[in-house]
Amino acid sequence: MVNAIVINNTTAHRATVIAARTESAEMGVMKSMLIDNLKVKLAGGIAHFIFKKKDGSIREAWGTTQSQLAKAKTNGRGVSRECFKTTAYFDVECGEWRSFRWENLIQVF
């Protein structure tokens, strides 16, 4: 029996970037799929997740990308964080936009 995972171009691109940064193809696929899961949750409301910050500390976050919740802080004139190989989210605790590097996502609840 052969098990296969079908992924879209965006997920494949993320997997390639993460694999290069972590030196692990398996980690690339796993984390890119975890990001896909998180993006669905962020778009649907408030998501709870954990990632490693740039300084190495661990951050537990509650965020969203849902426009109704982040409308006051969204101007739509910026460059997508995807271009910087990060994922952006509106942090509902501090009321600001934040982002994390793709390979630093640890867990999505």
SVG drawing of the C-alpha trace seen along z (x, -y; Angstrom):
<svg xmlns="http://www.w3.org/2000/svg" viewBox="-17 -51 37 53">
<polyline fill="none" stroke="black" stroke-width="0.4" points="0.0,0.0 1.3,-3.5 0.3,-6.5 0.3,-9.8 -0.2,-13.4 -1.5,-15.9 -0.4,-19.5 -0.9,-22.7 1.8,-25.0 1.8,-27.3 2.2,-24.5 5.0,-22.9 6.8,-26.3 6.6,-26.6 7.8,-23.0 10.8,-23.7 11.8,-26.8 11.3,-25.1 13.3,-22.0 16.2,-24.3 16.1,-26.2 15.8,-23.1 17.8,-20.7 14.9,-18.2 12.5,-17.4 10.2,-15.7 10.1,-18.7 9.4,-20.9 6.3,-18.9 5.1,-18.5 5.4,-22.2 4.0,-23.5 0.9,-21.4 0.7,-22.6 0.7,-26.2 -2.1,-25.3 -4.1,-24.1 -3.3,-27.3 -4.3,-29.5 -7.7,-27.9 -8.2,-28.5 -7.0,-32.1 -9.4,-32.9 -12.3,-31.3 -11.9,-33.1 -9.4,-33.1 -6.7,-30.4 -4.5,-29.2 -0.9,-28.2 2.7,-28.1 5.8,-29.2 9.5,-30.0 10.3,-33.7 13.3,-35.1 15.1,-35.5 14.5,-31.7 11.8,-32.1 8.5,-30.3 5.3,-32.3 1.8,-31.1 -0.5,-33.2 -4.1,-33.8 -4.6,-35.4 -6.8,-35.8 -6.8,-37.0 -10.6,-37.4 -11.2,-41.0 -14.2,-41.6 -11.9,-41.1 -8.8,-42.9 -10.6,-45.6 -9.4,-48.6 -5.8,-47.7 -5.9,-46.6 -5.1,-49.0 -4.3,-46.6 -1.4,-48.6 1.4,-46.4 3.4,-43.6 2.2,-40.1 4.3,-38.4 4.4,-35.3 7.0,-37.2 9.2,-37.2 8.6,-33.5 6.6,-34.3 2.9,-34.0 1.2,-37.1 -1.7,-37.2 -3.5,-39.8 -2.6,-39.2 -5.9,-39.6 -4.2,-40.0 -2.1,-43.0 -4.2,-44.3 -1.3,-44.4 -0.2,-42.5 2.6,-40.0 4.3,-37.3 6.5,-34.2 9.0,-32.4 7.5,-29.3 9.9,-26.8 9.3,-28.1 5.6,-27.0 5.5,-24.4 1.8,-23.5 -1.7,-24.5 -4.6,-23.7"/>
</svg>
